[in-house]
Amino acid sequence: MHAFAVVASGQPLKDLEIPTPEPTGEQVLLEVTHAGVCHSDLHIWDGEYDLGSRGKMNLADRGVVLPLAMGHEIVGRVVKWGPDAKGVKAGDIRVVFPWVGCGKCDKCLAEEDNMCLQPRSLGVYQNGGYATHVLAPAPRHLVDIEGLDPALAATYACSGITVYSAINKLLPLPPEEPIVLVGAGGLGLQAIAVLKALGHKRICAVDVTEDKLKAARDQGATDTVLASGPDTAQKIIAACGGPVAGVIDLVNGTATSRFAFDALRKGGKLVQVGLFGGEMTIPLPLMPIRAITIEGSYVGNPKELRALVGIAKKGALPGIPISREPLNVDSANSALNRLKDGKVTGRVVLVAA
C-alpha cells in the first residue's frame, strides 16, 4: 500500500510504499476512497501544541510515531477482514470511526472510545486516511452511508461528530436562543448545518475574515460578527440582543476564549473544542458570581456518529462546501498548506481515482 506520510515535523509529506496490513481478530481492512483534510492535522504535522505559559506539548511524548499517514475523516471500501469480524462483506462502503481506544476498557465497551485513556486514533497514533488502505479495529467502527455523498459523509467522522457532540452539551435551549459559534471554517459550517438539522433558529457565527462570515451566512447563520479588536464580546452581545446562554469555541485560542467568556450571561456555558493554542485567563470570582460553566469537548463517539449519519440519511442535514481533489501526496501537501494559510472554505476531501 501507499501512505502519504509525515516523515519529519513540518516537512512535506512523502509517498511511502509500506506493507498492506493483514487484518486479524475483528479488524477490517478498507481501501480508502475519500479522506478529509482537517485543521487538527496541522498540529500533528507540526508535531506540537501551544500550551501558552506551559510551553509546547510535543506529540512524540504522547506516543505519536513517525512516519505517519494522517487523516481521520475516512470513507472506504471493505476488502478484507479478520476471522472474528461479523456483519461485513467485500465492497461495503463505510465511514470509519477514527477515535478508537484500547477496545477493552469500560469506556470502549460503552462505545465512548474517544474517552479511552489509551487512545489509538486513526491518523494520529496509527496510519489513517492519507493512504490507499486503512485498518479499522472492528465492524462497530464502520457506519453504512448508503444514499449519502461519500465525500460529505467522510467529514462526519471528525467535524460532524465533533460539533454534534459539542452542540449536545449545550442543548436543550429554546430554538430562538442565540448560540454563538466561534470560527466559520469547516467546523463552523458543519455546526451551522447540524444546528439547523436539529431545528435551532438563532445562530451567530464569529470569525476574523469577511469571506468566512459570508460562507456562514450562506450556510444559514442568522447573525455574524467580525472578530477584530478588544470589543468583540460587546459586538457579540449587540448582535445577539444581550449576553448569551451558549458559546462553542471552535478555535479556542487565548483571544477567542476571552471574548467567548465575556459574552456569556449568568448561567451561561462555554464549550471549548478547538486546539489553536495558548491559555485562558479569567477573573475567578466571576465563575461563581455568574454561575458560568466551561466544558471541554473532545471529538465524539461511535453512537454519535451513527446518530448523525441517521440524521443525514433523513435529508435533514445540509451539506457544507466540499472541494474534491485527488488522493495523492501532492494534493495532500497542497491542501495542508492552503488550510494553514486560511484559504480553505468548508472542507477539502481527497478522493481516490
C-alpha positions as CSV (number, residue, x, y, z in Angstrom):
1,M,0.0,0.0,0.0
2,H,1.0,3.6,-0.3
3,A,0.9,6.0,2.6
4,F,1.2,9.8,2.1
5,A,3.0,10.3,5.4
6,V,4.6,12.8,7.7
7,V,8.2,11.8,7.9
8,A,9.5,14.9,9.8
9,S,7.5,17.5,11.6
10,G,6.6,20.5,9.4
11,Q,8.2,18.9,6.3
12,P,6.3,17.9,3.1
13,L,4.5,14.6,3.2
14,K,6.2,11.7,1.4
15,D,4.7,8.9,-0.7
16,L,5.9,5.7,1.1
17,E,5.3,2.2,0.0
18,I,4.7,0.1,3.1
19,P,3.2,-3.4,3.7
20,T,-0.5,-3.6,3.5
21,P,-1.8,-4.7,6.9
22,E,-3.3,-8.1,7.2
23,P,-6.5,-8.0,9.4
24,T,-6.7,-10.2,12.4
25,G,-9.4,-10.8,15.0
26,E,-12.2,-8.3,14.4
27,Q,-10.1,-6.0,12.3
28,V,-11.4,-4.8,8.9
29,L,-9.2,-3.6,6.0
30,L,-10.7,-1.0,3.8
31,E,-9.5,0.6,0.5
32,V,-9.6,4.4,1.1
33,T,-11.9,6.2,-1.3
34,H,-12.3,9.5,0.5
35,A,-10.1,11.3,3.1
36,G,-11.0,14.7,4.6
37,V,-8.2,17.2,5.4
38,C,-8.8,18.6,8.9
39,H,-7.3,21.6,10.7
40,S,-6.2,19.3,13.6
41,D,-3.9,17.6,11.0
42,L,-1.9,20.8,11.0
43,H,-1.0,20.2,14.7
44,I,0.0,16.6,14.0
45,W,2.0,17.8,11.0
46,D,3.8,20.5,13.2
47,G,4.4,17.9,15.9
48,E,3.3,20.0,18.9
49,Y,0.5,22.0,20.6
50,D,0.9,25.5,22.1
51,L,0.2,25.4,25.8
52,G,0.8,29.1,26.5
53,S,2.9,29.7,29.6
54,R,3.4,25.9,29.9
55,G,5.3,25.8,26.7
56,K,4.9,23.3,23.9
57,M,3.4,19.8,24.1
58,N,5.5,17.6,21.9
59,L,3.3,14.9,20.2
60,A,6.1,12.4,20.3
61,D,5.8,12.5,24.1
62,R,2.2,11.5,23.7
63,G,3.1,8.4,21.6
64,V,2.8,9.8,18.1
65,V,5.4,8.0,16.0
66,L,6.6,9.0,12.5
67,P,6.3,8.1,9.7
68,L,2.6,8.6,10.0
69,A,-0.2,8.8,7.4
70,M,-2.6,11.3,8.9
71,G,-6.3,11.6,8.0
72,H,-9.2,10.8,10.3
73,E,-12.1,11.6,8.1
74,I,-12.3,8.4,6.1
75,V,-14.7,6.6,3.8
76,G,-13.5,3.3,2.4
77,R,-14.5,0.1,0.7
78,V,-14.2,-3.1,2.6
79,V,-11.7,-5.5,1.1
80,K,-10.7,-8.0,3.8
81,W,-11.4,-8.8,7.5
82,G,-10.3,-10.9,10.3
83,P,-11.9,-14.2,11.4
84,D,-13.9,-12.6,14.2
85,A,-15.3,-9.7,12.2
86,K,-19.1,-10.1,11.8
87,G,-21.5,-8.3,9.5
88,V,-19.2,-7.1,6.8
89,K,-18.8,-8.1,3.2
90,A,-16.5,-7.1,0.3
91,G,-17.5,-3.9,-1.4
92,D,-19.3,-2.4,1.6
93,I,-18.8,1.4,1.6
94,R,-18.4,2.7,5.1
95,V,-17.4,5.8,7.0
96,V,-14.8,4.9,9.6
97,F,-15.0,6.0,13.2
98,P,-11.3,7.0,13.8
99,W,-11.2,7.9,17.6
100,V,-10.5,4.4,18.7
101,G,-9.1,3.3,22.0
102,C,-7.8,0.1,23.6
103,G,-11.1,-1.7,22.9
104,K,-11.2,-3.4,26.3
105,C,-11.8,-0.7,29.0
106,D,-15.2,0.4,30.4
107,K,-15.2,3.4,28.1
108,C,-14.6,1.5,24.9
109,L,-17.1,-1.2,25.9
110,A,-19.7,1.6,26.5
111,E,-18.9,2.9,23.0
112,E,-17.2,6.0,24.4
113,D,-14.0,5.2,22.7
114,N,-12.9,8.8,22.5
115,M,-12.6,8.9,26.3
116,C,-10.3,5.9,26.5
117,L,-7.1,6.5,28.4
118,Q,-5.1,4.6,25.8
119,P,-6.0,6.3,22.6
120,R,-5.2,4.6,19.3
121,S,-6.8,7.1,17.0
122,L,-6.5,6.5,13.2
123,G,-4.4,9.2,11.6
124,V,-2.9,10.2,15.0
125,Y,-1.4,7.1,16.7
126,Q,-1.7,4.7,13.7
127,N,-2.0,5.2,10.0
128,G,-5.2,6.9,8.8
129,G,-6.8,8.0,5.6
130,Y,-3.9,9.7,3.7
131,A,-3.2,6.3,2.2
132,T,-4.5,3.7,-0.1
133,H,-5.7,1.4,2.7
134,V,-6.7,1.8,6.4
135,L,-7.3,-0.8,9.1
136,A,-10.4,-0.4,11.3
137,P,-10.3,-2.2,14.7
138,A,-13.8,-3.7,14.5
139,P,-17.0,-3.6,12.4
140,R,-18.7,-1.5,15.1
141,H,-16.3,1.4,14.0
142,L,-17.9,1.3,10.5
143,V,-21.1,3.1,9.6
144,D,-23.2,2.5,6.5
145,I,-23.6,5.7,4.4
146,E,-25.8,4.3,1.7
147,G,-27.5,7.2,-0.2
148,L,-25.1,9.9,1.1
149,D,-22.4,11.7,-0.8
150,P,-19.3,9.9,0.4
151,A,-17.1,13.0,0.3
152,L,-19.5,14.8,2.7
153,A,-20.0,11.6,4.8
154,A,-16.2,11.5,5.3
155,T,-16.4,14.8,7.2
156,Y,-18.9,13.4,9.6
157,A,-16.2,11.2,11.2
158,C,-14.5,14.3,12.7
159,S,-16.0,17.7,12.0
160,G,-19.5,16.3,12.0
161,I,-19.4,14.4,15.3
162,T,-17.2,17.0,16.9
163,V,-19.7,19.7,16.5
164,Y,-22.7,17.3,17.1
165,S,-21.2,16.3,20.5
166,A,-20.4,19.9,21.4
167,I,-23.9,21.1,20.5
168,N,-25.4,18.3,22.6
169,K,-23.5,19.7,25.5
170,L,-25.5,23.0,25.1
171,L,-28.9,21.7,24.2
172,P,-31.7,21.8,25.0
173,L,-32.2,25.5,24.5
174,P,-35.2,27.3,23.1
175,P,-34.8,27.4,19.2
176,E,-34.7,31.3,19.3
177,E,-32.0,31.4,22.0
178,P,-28.8,32.6,20.2
179,I,-26.0,30.0,20.1
180,V,-22.6,31.6,19.2
181,L,-20.1,29.7,17.1
182,V,-16.5,31.0,17.2
183,G,-14.9,30.1,13.9
184,A,-16.5,29.7,10.5
185,G,-14.2,27.2,8.8
186,G,-15.1,23.6,8.2
187,L,-16.2,23.0,11.8
188,G,-18.2,26.2,12.0
189,L,-20.1,25.5,8.8
190,Q,-20.7,21.9,9.9
191,A,-22.0,23.3,13.3
192,I,-24.5,25.6,11.5
193,A,-25.7,22.6,9.4
194,V,-26.2,20.4,12.5
195,L,-28.0,23.2,14.4
196,K,-30.3,23.7,11.5
197,A,-31.0,20.0,11.3
198,L,-31.8,20.0,15.0
199,G,-34.3,22.8,14.5
200,H,-32.3,25.6,16.0
201,K,-33.2,29.1,14.7
202,R,-30.7,31.6,16.0
203,I,-27.1,31.0,15.1
204,C,-24.4,33.7,15.5
205,A,-21.0,33.0,13.7
206,V,-17.9,34.8,14.7
207,D,-14.7,34.9,12.5
208,V,-11.8,37.1,11.6
209,T,-12.5,37.3,7.9
210,E,-15.4,38.5,6.0
211,D,-15.3,35.7,3.4
212,K,-15.7,33.1,6.1
213,L,-18.6,35.1,7.6
214,K,-20.2,35.2,4.1
215,A,-19.9,31.4,3.9
216,A,-21.5,31.2,7.4
217,R,-24.5,33.3,6.2
218,D,-24.8,31.2,3.1
219,Q,-24.9,28.1,5.3
220,G,-27.7,29.6,7.4
221,A,-26.2,31.7,10.2
222,T,-28.7,34.4,11.3
223,D,-26.1,36.7,12.7
224,T,-22.4,37.3,12.1
225,V,-19.7,39.2,14.0
226,L,-16.2,40.2,12.7
227,A,-13.7,39.5,15.4
228,S,-11.4,42.5,15.4
229,G,-10.1,44.5,18.3
230,P,-10.8,44.2,22.0
231,D,-14.6,44.9,21.7
232,T,-15.5,41.5,20.1
233,A,-17.5,40.4,23.2
234,Q,-19.5,43.6,23.0
235,K,-20.2,43.0,19.3
236,I,-21.5,39.5,20.0
237,I,-23.7,40.8,22.8
238,A,-25.1,43.5,20.5
239,A,-25.7,41.1,17.6
240,C,-27.5,38.6,19.9
241,G,-29.5,41.2,21.8
242,G,-27.7,40.6,25.1
243,P,-25.3,38.2,26.8
244,V,-25.7,34.7,25.5
245,A,-26.6,31.3,27.0
246,G,-24.1,29.3,25.0
247,V,-20.8,29.7,23.1
248,I,-19.0,26.9,21.2
249,D,-15.4,28.0,20.6
250,L,-14.2,26.0,17.6
251,V,-10.9,28.0,17.6
252,N,-10.1,28.1,21.3
253,G,-7.1,30.3,21.4
254,T,-6.2,32.9,24.0
255,A,-8.1,35.7,22.4
256,T,-11.2,33.7,21.5
257,S,-11.6,32.2,24.9
258,R,-11.5,35.6,26.5
259,F,-14.3,37.2,24.4
260,A,-16.3,34.0,24.4
261,F,-16.3,34.0,28.2
262,D,-17.1,37.7,28.4
263,A,-20.1,37.3,26.1
264,L,-21.8,34.8,28.4
265,R,-24.8,35.6,30.5
266,K,-25.4,34.5,34.1
267,G,-25.7,30.7,34.0
268,G,-24.1,30.6,30.5
269,K,-21.9,27.8,29.2
270,L,-18.7,27.9,27.1
271,V,-17.9,24.7,25.3
272,Q,-14.3,24.6,24.1
273,V,-13.4,22.5,21.1
274,G,-10.6,24.0,19.1
275,L,-6.8,23.4,19.6
276,F,-5.5,26.7,18.4
277,G,-3.3,27.1,21.5
278,G,-2.5,29.5,24.2
279,E,-4.2,29.7,27.6
280,M,-7.3,31.2,29.2
281,T,-7.1,33.8,32.0
282,I,-10.3,34.7,33.7
283,P,-11.3,36.6,36.9
284,L,-12.1,33.7,39.2
285,P,-14.9,35.5,41.2
286,L,-16.9,35.8,38.0
287,M,-17.2,32.0,37.8
288,P,-19.4,31.6,40.9
289,I,-21.0,35.1,40.7
290,R,-22.2,34.4,37.2
291,A,-22.6,30.6,37.6
292,I,-20.6,30.0,34.4
293,T,-19.8,26.6,33.1
294,I,-16.7,25.9,31.0
295,E,-16.5,22.4,29.4
296,G,-14.1,20.8,27.0
297,S,-15.5,18.6,24.2
298,Y,-13.2,16.1,22.5
299,V,-14.5,14.8,19.1
300,G,-17.3,12.3,19.6
301,N,-18.2,8.6,20.0
302,P,-19.5,5.9,17.7
303,K,-23.0,6.3,19.0
304,E,-22.9,10.0,17.9
305,L,-21.5,9.1,14.5
306,R,-24.4,6.7,13.9
307,A,-26.9,9.2,15.1
308,L,-25.5,12.0,12.9
309,V,-25.4,9.7,9.8
310,G,-29.0,8.8,10.6
311,I,-30.0,12.5,10.6
312,A,-28.2,12.9,7.3
313,K,-30.0,9.9,5.7
314,K,-33.3,11.5,6.6
315,G,-32.3,14.5,4.4
316,A,-32.3,16.9,7.4
317,L,-28.6,17.7,7.4
318,P,-27.5,20.4,5.0
319,G,-24.2,19.9,3.2
320,I,-21.1,22.1,3.5
321,P,-18.8,23.3,0.7
322,I,-16.6,20.5,-0.3
323,S,-13.5,20.8,-2.6
324,R,-12.6,17.4,-4.1
325,E,-9.0,16.7,-5.0
326,P,-7.1,13.6,-5.9
327,L,-5.9,11.3,-3.2
328,N,-2.2,11.6,-3.6
329,V,0.8,13.1,-1.9
330,D,0.9,16.4,-3.9
331,S,-2.8,17.2,-3.3
332,A,-2.4,16.4,0.4
333,N,0.6,18.7,0.7
334,S,-1.2,21.5,-1.2
335,A,-4.4,21.1,0.9
336,L,-2.5,21.3,4.1
337,N,-0.6,24.4,3.1
338,R,-3.8,26.2,1.9
339,L,-5.5,25.2,5.2
340,K,-2.6,26.6,7.1
341,D,-2.9,29.9,5.2
342,G,-6.6,30.1,5.9
343,K,-7.5,29.7,2.3
344,V,-10.0,26.8,2.6
345,T,-13.8,27.3,2.8
346,G,-15.6,24.3,4.1
347,R,-13.6,21.1,3.6
348,V,-11.0,19.6,1.2
349,V,-11.6,15.9,0.7
350,L,-9.1,13.8,-1.1
351,V,-10.7,11.3,-3.5
352,A,-9.2,8.1,-4.9
353,A,-9.2,7.8,-8.6
